[in-house]
Amino acid sequence: MVRVASAVFIGLLSTVSSLVAAAPLQPRYPPQFDYETPALEFVAKKWPTEKNLFFDFSILLSTGAAAVVRQTVNDHQPLWNSYAKVDFNKDNAITGLESQHFNINFVEPNVPSISPENIIASLSQSLNAEFDTSLEQNPDVGYVGVGSAAKFAYILRFRSKADNTPVTAYVSAKDGSVLLTADKDSDPWVAI
């Protein structure tokens, strides 16, 4: 009797386990949830730049989700080192805000006066890094907040010669000066 009961129990377990293995995992977060709208509305209430905002991305976290919003300048161009990280819980309710905002009163024109090729060679030496051509052939351009100014910059991506980690340099497109560098130890919400 014990053998028959054991065989039935083991047979039942193997049937149930195959059903469980075949069942698709259900996402915990509804994929159709729009993080953009509530994040933009929330940040507009917190920052004085209510209409100059750019939704960058959202990411799922173990505690819920986060949406990153950035300031914009000069016809809706993102200020890459500004951010508002809006935290959402698992019920998609806003639970917090972490931010870096700039009070911009001067915006450089978005016309470069130096070529990126001249900058890349010297910057490779000073950063002990190689320009990452796998990511881009032509550098991106954008704005970086420096004090109360929005500086027009090349966004140059390198790989460290020491450990191959990414290093991003924001370099003035006007005079070639390094405005900001970001690497694996930098604030994770600054665009790298």
N, C-alpha and C positions, 0 to 999 in steps of 0.2 A: 504494500500500500504506500509505503514511504517513497519507493522508487517511482511509482506512477505519479504521485503528487509532485515529486521533484521534477520529473520530466515535463509535466504539465506546466509547472511554474517556470521552468527554464524556457520552454517553448513560448509561453506568454511573454516573458521578458524579451526574447529575441524578436518577437513580432512587434512589440511596442517600441523597442529601440530602433528597429528599421523604419518604423513610421516617424519617429522623432527625427531621425537622421534625414529622412526625405522631406520633412516639413521645412519650408523656407523660413529663414529668420525674418521676423517683422521689424522694420526700423522703429526705433524708439521715438524718433522725431518725425513728424509729418513732413515729407519732402516738399510739400507745397507751401510750408509756412514762409511768409514773407518777412524776413528780418530787416530788410531795407527800409520799409516805410516807418515802422515804429522806432528804429534806430535814428533815422534822420529827424523825425519829429521830436524825439527826446533830446537830441543834441542841439537842435534849433532853440529849444527852451533854455538850455544851459550856456550856450555860447552866444556872444553878441553878433556873430556873423551869420545870423539865421538863414540867409538865402545863399550864402557862399559855402555850400557843403557838397562833398563828393562821397558816395558810398563806395568803399573799396572792396570789402569782402566780408563773408561770415564764415565761421568755423565752428564745428561741433566739438565740445569739450566734455569731460566726464561729469561735470556739474551742470551742464546745459549747453549753452552756445554763447558765442561772442560775435559782435558785428563791429567792424572798424570803419569809422567815418573820418574824413580828412577835410581840412579847410581848403578853399580854392581861392585863387587870385587870377587876374588877367584872363577873363573869358573862360572861367570854370576849369582852370588847370590846377591839379592837386598840389598842395604844399606838403611834400613827402615826409617831412619830419614832424608834422602835426598829426595828432590822432585823437580820436575819442573811441575807446574800447567800451562798448555797451554790453554789459553782461546780462544774459537771459538764463532763467532757471529751466528745469526740464518741462515746466508747464508753459514755457515761452513768455513768461512775465519778466519785465526788466527788474534786475536786482542790484545793479551798480554801474558806476561810470569811473573809468580811469582815463585821464586825458592830458594832453600837452597842446596848448593853444597859444597862438601868437597874435599880438595886437599889431597888425601890419599897417604902417602909414606910408611906406614907400615900396613900389614894385618896379624892379628893373625891367626894361623892355626885353622881349624874348627874341633878341637878335644876337647871336654869338659874335665875338670879335676875335676869337682865337680858335684854332682847329683842335679837335680832340687828339689827333695823331701826335701833336707836339707835347701834349700833356701825358699821354699814356707811357711813353718811354721813360720820362723822368720819374713819374709816379711809381712805375714798376720797381725801380731801384729803391726808392724811399720806403715803400711798403713791403719790400722783399716778397713781391708777389708777381704773378704773370697775368696779363689781361686774358680774360676768359672768352675766347672766341667761340666756344661751344654755345654760349648763351646769346651772343649778339655779334653781328658784324659791324653795325653802326651803333654807337652809344645812344641811349635814350637821353632826352633833355626834360627838364622840369624845374620846379621851384623848391627852394629850401628856405625855411625861416631862420634868419640870423638877427637876433634882437627884434627890432620893429621893421626890418626890411625883408622883402621876399626877393631872394637872389636867384637869378636865372643860372641853371647849372647843368653840366653834363653828369649823367649817372653812369659811372664806370664800374664794371664788375670784374673783380680779379679773383684769383685763387692763390692762397698763401703758399709759398715755396716750402715752408716748414711743415705744415700738416694738411695742405690741400683744402682748407676750409675757405668758404666764400668771404670776401671782403668787398664791400661796396663803398666807393668814394664819390662824394658829391663835390664836384669841382666847378668853380666859377667859370662860366662860358665867356666872361668878360676879361678876366686877367689870369686865369689858370690857378688861382689859389685854392687850396683844399678847404672846403667849407665844413665838411662833416665826413667822418668815416663810420661805417657800421660793420660789425662782424658778429661772430657767434656769441660774444659776451655783451653785445649791445642790447639796448631795450628792444624786446622782440616785436614791438608794434610800430617802430620806425621802419619805413619801407626799405627792405634790403633785397 
